[in-house]
Amino acid sequence: MYSPDDPLIPFQVQVANLGDSALTSLAETADGLTWSIQDGAPVSLTAVEAVHELPDLPLLTLCIAFGIYAPLDAIRSDPAGLLGELAKMLATPEIIPECLRGPARHRA
């Protein structure tokens, strides 16, 4: 069972049809955190949503999984600017790194 005090946080990312105007959604369950992204949403816009929705560790985990290595302050101040070519893409299940597609535990 997930505990906010646990140094290992179960975190996964999924691309789904959210069915409303939301680009992203963060859900905290007994199993951990799941961040959902609207299928087909511009990645540059979902990056901006990420800095507002995600706690520090999941945000850093997300960035590292995509090969973005930057200080947290830089990520939070210019998320879309750090994306490079990824900023031009649309969210699809295929662009989510394998390590984020299912329940995974990441060290704090």
Secondary structure, DSSP 8 states (H G I E B T S, - for coil): ---TT-SEEEEEEEEE--SSS-SEEEEEETTEEEEEEETT-BHHHHHHHHHHHS-HHHHHHHHHHTT----HHHHHH-TGGG-GGGGGSB--GGGS-GGGSS--EEE-
